[in-house]
Amino acid sequence: MPKLTVVVPVYNEESSLATCIERVLQISDQDLSLDVVIVDDGSTDGSADVATRIARAAPSSVRVIRHEVNQGKGAALQTGFRHAEGDFVAVQDADLEYDPQDLKRLLRPLIEGKADVVLGSRFAFGGAHRVLYFWHSVGNQFLTFLSNMFTDLNLTDMETCYKVFRREILQGIELHEKRFGFEPEIVAHIARMKLRIYEMGISYSGRTYEEGKKIGARDGLRALYCIVRYNMPHAPLPIQFGGYVLVGGVCAVANVALFSALREFLSPAAAAASAFVMAAVLNYVLSVRLIFRSGVMWSTWGEIAAYSGVVALAGAVDVTSTLALLNLGMSPTTSKSIASAAALLFNYLGRRYFVFHEPGTSRLASRPRGKKPVNPPPGKHERQAVPAESGEAGVSPGR
């Protein structure tokens, strides 16, 4: 019998949590066993007490893990994934927007061995939908479109909560996002791993902000950043080079502005050198934050040394090319423009293949079916509540 772990991140969902878990438990039958992991993310209402009562009532099916401080949905999911024991792992929000009965349909391609990941789409035909915010749907579809451009997938709903995975694949992915940036980050990972991804329509009963909806404009901006951040290191060369040109343009403007400001206090030579160094530091920071992954080939200081070496060589290419072209009779403007373009290309290639180079990611090998991972010890600010026979909640590092 296949086993499904359902990870339920919870933050101040006292009014809906019990109903949500009741609906989740109803999908268990003679063909599917359940392992429900409720992760209370530092709730300040009665969610933790509700979760504990649920676990006492169903100790064989429900576990509760508590974050002592609120860390965000992504952090709660990471905790739940680490403790997953089923053959498959699904995400379930506690706000009643999604119908757990849809999970059984999403599981079918996984159980049949056709898929590694199945996503539920709110925008594909699948069931009843509550009509709500127009601009939210536009924003979701724009983020999905942008994500698809980078990942070369044809998803219709990248931001969906319903994502079901083979456990060994999910537990082999290193996740970083602590809030709602989990969605674009996980899609970037599974796209790069060349997995068999399926998408199926689901029903959706969205809630209003008055009813407790939490995602906002800040999370939309973060999603934009995450789409770029987690896809750009592996993007095709033209896209990655275009991103680098934008970063270089920002740093060039900063270089000129800093030079103008520093001339008030320093000699022209000192101002130019200082502005160049500060612009190079800015370029490194932006390259790491937006384009490349840091620490792949080198230690931090080794990477900075390699970066500095590439910058120095690019500067040498710029200077020598300018002088050579001037000696050939070209105008100063033409000579400098061609030399700068050559230095820019050299700089980019040096960073991609020397400073920030990383090997390609191959598809993960499957763990033998039925093999259980060893439960890790609790992370920082994390504890697992285990219903005790006396009726009081105890604390244990494992189940």
C-alpha positions as CSV (number, residue, x, y, z in Angstrom):
1,M,0.0,0.0,0.0
2,P,1.5,3.4,-1.0
3,K,1.9,5.9,1.9
4,L,1.4,9.6,1.4
5,T,2.9,12.2,3.8
6,V,0.9,15.4,3.8
7,V,2.8,18.4,5.2
8,V,0.5,21.0,6.6
9,P,2.2,24.4,7.5
10,V,0.2,26.3,10.0
11,Y,0.3,29.9,11.2
12,N,-2.7,31.3,13.1
13,E,-5.2,28.9,11.5
14,E,-7.2,28.0,14.7
15,S,-10.6,28.4,13.0
16,S,-9.9,26.1,10.0
17,L,-7.2,23.6,11.1
18,A,-9.4,20.9,12.6
19,T,-11.7,20.9,9.5
20,C,-8.7,20.8,7.2
21,I,-7.1,17.8,8.9
22,E,-10.5,16.0,9.1
23,R,-10.8,16.4,5.3
24,V,-7.2,15.2,4.8
25,L,-7.7,12.1,6.9
26,Q,-10.9,11.2,4.9
27,I,-8.8,10.4,1.8
28,S,-7.2,7.5,3.5
29,D,-8.7,4.1,2.4
30,Q,-7.7,0.5,1.8
31,D,-5.5,1.7,-1.1
32,L,-3.7,4.6,0.6
33,S,-2.2,5.2,4.0
34,L,-1.5,8.6,5.4
35,D,1.2,10.3,7.4
36,V,0.1,13.8,8.3
37,V,2.8,16.2,9.6
38,I,1.4,19.4,11.0
39,V,4.1,22.1,11.4
40,D,2.9,24.9,13.7
41,D,5.1,27.9,12.7
42,G,5.0,29.8,16.0
43,S,1.3,30.5,15.9
44,T,0.1,33.1,18.5
45,D,-3.6,31.9,18.5
46,G,-4.8,28.5,19.6
47,S,-3.5,26.6,16.5
48,A,-0.9,24.7,18.5
49,D,-3.5,23.4,21.0
50,V,-5.8,22.4,18.2
51,A,-3.0,20.5,16.5
52,T,-2.1,18.7,19.7
53,R,-5.7,17.6,20.2
54,I,-5.8,16.3,16.7
55,A,-2.6,14.3,17.2
56,R,-3.9,12.8,20.4
57,A,-7.1,11.7,18.6
58,A,-5.1,10.1,15.7
59,P,-1.6,9.2,17.1
60,S,-0.9,6.7,14.3
61,S,-1.6,9.2,11.5
62,V,-0.8,12.7,12.7
63,R,2.4,14.2,14.1
64,V,2.9,17.8,15.3
65,I,6.2,19.7,15.0
66,R,6.3,23.2,16.5
67,H,8.6,26.1,15.6
68,E,9.1,28.2,18.8
69,V,9.3,31.3,16.6
70,N,7.6,32.2,13.3
71,Q,9.9,31.5,10.4
72,G,7.6,31.5,7.3
73,K,5.7,29.0,5.2
74,G,8.9,27.9,3.3
75,A,10.7,27.2,6.6
76,A,7.7,25.2,7.9
77,L,7.6,23.1,4.7
78,Q,11.4,22.4,5.0
79,T,10.8,21.1,8.5
80,G,7.9,18.9,7.4
81,F,9.8,17.5,4.4
82,R,12.8,16.5,6.6
83,H,10.4,14.4,8.7
84,A,8.4,12.9,5.9
85,E,8.2,9.1,5.9
86,G,5.7,8.3,3.0
87,D,6.5,7.1,-0.5
88,F,5.1,10.4,-1.7
89,V,4.9,13.9,-0.1
90,A,2.2,16.5,-0.7
91,V,1.7,20.1,0.6
92,Q,-1.6,21.1,2.1
93,D,-2.5,24.6,3.3
94,A,-4.6,24.7,6.4
95,D,-6.9,27.5,5.1
96,L,-9.5,25.3,3.3
97,E,-8.8,26.8,-0.1
98,Y,-7.8,23.4,-1.5
99,D,-9.8,20.2,-1.5
100,P,-7.8,17.1,-0.3
101,Q,-9.9,14.9,-2.5
102,D,-7.9,16.3,-5.4
103,L,-4.8,14.8,-3.9
104,K,-6.0,11.3,-4.8
105,R,-6.2,12.3,-8.4
106,L,-2.8,14.0,-8.3
107,L,-1.3,10.9,-6.9
108,R,-2.4,8.6,-9.7
109,P,0.5,9.4,-12.2
110,L,3.0,9.0,-9.3
111,I,1.6,5.6,-8.2
112,E,1.5,4.4,-11.8
113,G,5.2,5.3,-12.1
114,K,4.6,7.9,-14.9
115,A,5.6,11.0,-12.9
116,D,8.1,12.2,-10.4
117,V,6.2,15.4,-9.6
118,V,2.5,16.3,-10.1
119,L,1.2,19.9,-9.7
120,G,-2.4,20.9,-9.3
121,S,-3.4,23.9,-11.4
122,R,-6.1,26.4,-10.4
123,F,-6.2,27.7,-14.0
124,A,-6.7,24.4,-15.8
125,F,-10.1,22.9,-16.0
126,G,-10.6,20.6,-12.9
127,G,-13.4,21.6,-10.6
128,A,-15.4,24.4,-9.0
129,H,-13.6,27.8,-8.4
130,R,-14.6,30.6,-6.2
131,V,-14.5,33.9,-8.1
132,L,-12.2,36.5,-6.4
133,Y,-9.5,38.9,-7.3
134,F,-8.8,39.7,-10.9
135,W,-5.4,41.3,-10.4
136,H,-4.3,38.3,-8.2
137,S,-5.0,36.0,-11.1
138,V,-3.1,38.3,-13.5
139,G,-0.1,38.4,-11.1
140,N,-0.1,34.6,-10.8
141,Q,-0.2,34.1,-14.5
142,F,2.5,36.7,-15.1
143,L,4.8,35.0,-12.5
144,T,4.0,31.6,-14.1
145,F,4.9,33.0,-17.6
146,L,8.2,34.4,-16.3
147,S,9.1,31.2,-14.6
148,N,8.3,29.2,-17.7
149,M,10.6,31.5,-19.7
150,F,13.5,30.5,-17.5
151,T,12.6,26.8,-16.9
152,D,11.3,26.0,-20.4
153,L,8.3,24.3,-18.8
154,N,4.7,24.9,-19.9
155,L,3.0,25.2,-16.5
156,T,-0.3,27.0,-16.1
157,D,0.0,27.6,-12.3
158,M,3.5,27.8,-10.8
159,E,2.3,29.3,-7.6
160,T,-0.1,26.5,-6.7
161,C,0.0,25.0,-3.2
162,Y,-0.8,21.5,-4.4
163,K,2.6,19.9,-5.4
164,V,3.1,16.1,-4.9
165,F,6.5,14.6,-5.0
166,R,8.3,11.2,-4.8
167,R,9.8,11.5,-1.3
168,E,13.4,10.6,-2.3
169,I,13.4,13.4,-4.9
170,L,12.1,16.1,-2.5
171,Q,14.5,15.1,0.3
172,G,17.4,15.4,-2.1
173,I,16.7,19.1,-2.9
174,E,18.4,21.8,-0.8
175,L,15.8,24.6,-0.2
176,H,16.5,28.1,1.1
177,E,13.4,30.2,0.9
178,K,11.6,30.8,4.2
179,R,8.4,32.4,3.0
180,F,6.2,32.1,-0.1
181,G,9.4,32.1,-2.3
182,F,9.3,28.4,-1.9
183,E,7.0,28.0,-4.9
184,P,9.3,29.5,-7.6
185,E,12.4,28.0,-5.9
186,I,11.1,24.4,-5.9
187,V,9.9,24.8,-9.6
188,A,13.4,26.0,-10.6
189,H,14.9,22.9,-8.9
190,I,12.6,20.3,-10.4
191,A,12.9,21.9,-13.9
192,R,16.7,21.7,-13.7
193,M,16.6,18.1,-12.6
194,K,14.8,17.1,-15.8
195,L,12.1,15.2,-13.9
196,R,8.8,13.8,-15.3
197,I,6.4,16.6,-14.3
198,Y,2.6,16.4,-14.7
199,E,0.0,19.0,-14.1
200,M,-3.7,18.4,-13.4
201,G,-6.7,20.8,-12.9
202,I,-8.0,21.1,-9.3
203,S,-10.8,22.9,-7.6
204,Y,-10.1,26.1,-5.6
205,S,-12.0,28.0,-3.0
206,G,-9.9,31.1,-2.4
207,R,-10.4,33.3,0.7
208,T,-10.4,37.0,1.1
209,Y,-8.0,39.1,3.2
210,E,-10.9,39.6,5.6
211,E,-11.0,35.8,5.9
212,G,-7.3,35.6,6.7
213,K,-5.4,35.5,3.4
214,K,-1.7,36.3,4.1
215,I,0.1,36.6,0.8
216,G,0.7,40.2,-0.3
217,A,2.6,42.5,-2.7
218,R,5.9,42.0,-0.9
219,D,5.6,38.3,-1.6
220,G,5.0,38.9,-5.3
221,L,8.2,41.0,-5.5
222,R,10.1,38.3,-3.7
223,A,8.7,35.7,-6.2
224,L,10.1,37.8,-9.1
225,Y,13.5,37.8,-7.3
226,C,13.3,34.1,-6.7
227,I,12.5,33.3,-10.3
228,V,15.6,35.1,-11.4
229,R,17.8,34.0,-8.5
230,Y,17.2,30.3,-8.8
231,N,17.0,30.0,-12.6
232,M,19.7,32.5,-13.8
233,P,22.7,30.4,-12.7
234,H,21.5,27.7,-15.1
235,A,19.9,29.9,-17.8
236,P,20.9,29.6,-21.5
237,L,24.0,31.8,-22.3
238,P,22.1,34.6,-24.1
239,I,19.7,35.1,-21.1
240,Q,22.5,34.9,-18.6
241,F,24.7,37.3,-20.6
242,G,21.8,39.7,-20.9
243,G,21.4,39.7,-17.1
244,Y,25.1,40.3,-16.7
245,V,24.9,43.2,-19.1
246,L,22.2,44.8,-17.0
247,V,24.3,44.3,-13.8
248,G,27.3,45.7,-15.6
249,G,25.2,48.8,-16.7
250,V,24.1,49.5,-13.2
251,C,27.7,49.2,-12.0
252,A,29.0,51.5,-14.8
253,V,26.5,54.2,-13.7
254,A,27.6,53.7,-10.1
255,N,31.2,54.0,-11.2
256,V,30.6,57.3,-12.9
257,A,28.5,58.7,-10.0
258,L,31.1,57.6,-7.4
259,F,33.9,59.2,-9.4
260,S,32.0,62.5,-9.6
261,A,31.3,62.5,-5.9
262,L,34.8,61.5,-4.8
263,R,36.5,64.1,-7.0
264,E,35.4,66.7,-4.4
265,F,37.7,65.0,-1.8
266,L,40.4,63.1,-3.7
267,S,42.7,63.6,-6.7
268,P,41.3,62.5,-10.0
269,A,43.5,59.4,-10.1
270,A,42.6,58.4,-6.5
271,A,38.9,59.1,-7.2
272,A,38.9,57.0,-10.3
273,A,40.7,54.1,-8.6
274,S,38.3,54.2,-5.5
275,A,35.2,54.5,-7.7
276,F,36.4,51.5,-9.8
277,V,37.0,49.3,-6.7
278,M,33.6,50.2,-5.2
279,A,31.9,49.5,-8.5
280,A,33.7,46.2,-8.7
281,V,32.5,45.2,-5.2
282,L,28.9,46.2,-6.2
283,N,29.3,44.1,-9.4
284,Y,30.4,41.1,-7.4
285,V,27.5,41.4,-4.9
286,L,24.9,41.8,-7.7
287,S,26.5,38.9,-9.7
288,V,26.2,36.6,-6.6
289,R,22.7,37.7,-5.7
290,L,21.2,37.7,-9.2
291,I,23.2,35.7,-11.7
292,F,25.6,33.1,-10.3
293,R,25.8,30.8,-7.3
294,S,28.6,31.6,-4.9
295,G,31.0,29.1,-3.3
296,V,30.7,26.4,-6.0
297,M,34.4,26.1,-7.0
298,W,36.1,28.1,-4.3
299,S,36.0,29.1,-0.6
300,T,34.7,32.7,-0.1
301,W,38.1,34.2,-0.1
302,G,39.3,32.0,-3.0
303,E,36.3,33.1,-5.0
304,I,37.0,36.8,-4.2
305,A,40.6,36.3,-5.3
306,A,39.5,34.6,-8.5
307,Y,37.0,37.4,-9.2
308,S,39.6,40.1,-8.6
309,G,42.0,38.3,-10.9
310,V,39.4,38.2,-13.7
311,V,38.6,41.9,-13.1
312,A,42.3,42.8,-13.4
313,L,42.7,40.8,-16.6
314,A,39.5,42.4,-18.0
315,G,41.0,45.8,-17.2
316,A,44.2,44.7,-19.0
317,V,42.2,43.6,-22.0
318,D,40.4,46.9,-22.1
319,V,43.6,49.0,-21.9
320,T,45.7,47.0,-24.3
321,S,42.9,46.7,-26.8
322,T,42.2,50.4,-26.7
323,L,45.9,51.3,-27.3
324,A,46.2,48.7,-30.1
325,L,43.2,50.0,-31.9
326,L,44.4,53.6,-31.5
327,N,47.7,52.6,-33.1
328,L,45.7,51.2,-36.0
329,G,44.3,54.6,-36.6
330,M,40.8,54.3,-35.1
331,S,39.2,57.2,-33.3
332,P,39.4,57.2,-29.5
333,T,35.6,56.7,-29.2
334,T,35.6,53.7,-31.5
335,S,38.7,52.2,-30.0
336,K,37.3,52.5,-26.5
337,S,33.9,51.2,-27.4
338,I,35.3,48.0,-29.1
339,A,37.8,47.5,-26.3
340,S,35.1,47.9,-23.6
341,A,32.8,45.3,-25.4
342,A,35.7,42.9,-25.6
343,A,36.5,43.4,-21.9
344,L,32.8,42.9,-21.0
345,L,32.7,39.6,-22.9
346,F,36.0,38.5,-21.3
347,N,34.7,39.5,-17.9
348,Y,31.5,37.5,-18.3
349,L,33.2,34.3,-19.7
350,G,35.8,34.5,-16.9
351,R,33.0,34.6,-14.3
352,R,30.9,31.9,-15.8
353,Y,33.6,29.4,-16.5
354,F,36.3,30.3,-13.8
355,V,34.9,32.2,-10.9
356,F,31.4,30.8,-10.5
357,H,31.6,27.7,-12.6
358,E,29.6,24.7,-11.4
359,P,29.0,21.2,-12.9
360,G,25.7,20.4,-14.5
361,T,23.0,18.8,-12.4
362,S,21.9,15.3,-13.5
363,R,18.7,13.5,-12.6
364,L,18.8,12.1,-9.1
365,A,19.1,8.3,-8.7
366,S,16.0,6.8,-7.1
367,R,16.3,5.5,-3.6
368,P,15.2,1.9,-3.3
369,R,11.4,1.8,-2.8
370,G,10.3,1.5,0.8
371,K,13.6,2.6,2.3
372,K,13.0,5.1,5.0
373,P,15.2,8.1,5.7
374,V,16.5,8.4,9.3
375,N,14.5,11.2,11.1
376,P,16.9,14.1,11.6
377,P,17.2,15.8,15.0
378,P,15.1,19.0,15.4
379,G,16.5,22.1,13.9
380,K,16.9,25.4,15.6
381,H,13.7,26.6,17.3
382,E,12.0,23.3,16.3
383,R,10.5,20.6,18.5
384,Q,8.3,17.6,17.8
385,A,5.3,17.2,20.1
386,V,4.4,13.6,20.7
387,P,1.0,12.8,22.3
388,A,1.8,11.1,25.6
389,E,-0.3,8.3,27.1
390,S,-1.1,10.5,30.1
391,G,-2.8,13.0,27.8
392,E,-0.1,15.6,28.1
393,A,2.0,16.6,25.1
394,G,5.6,15.5,25.5
395,V,8.7,16.6,23.6
396,S,10.9,14.2,21.7
397,P,13.5,14.6,18.9
398,G,11.9,11.8,16.9
399,R,8.8,9.8,16.6
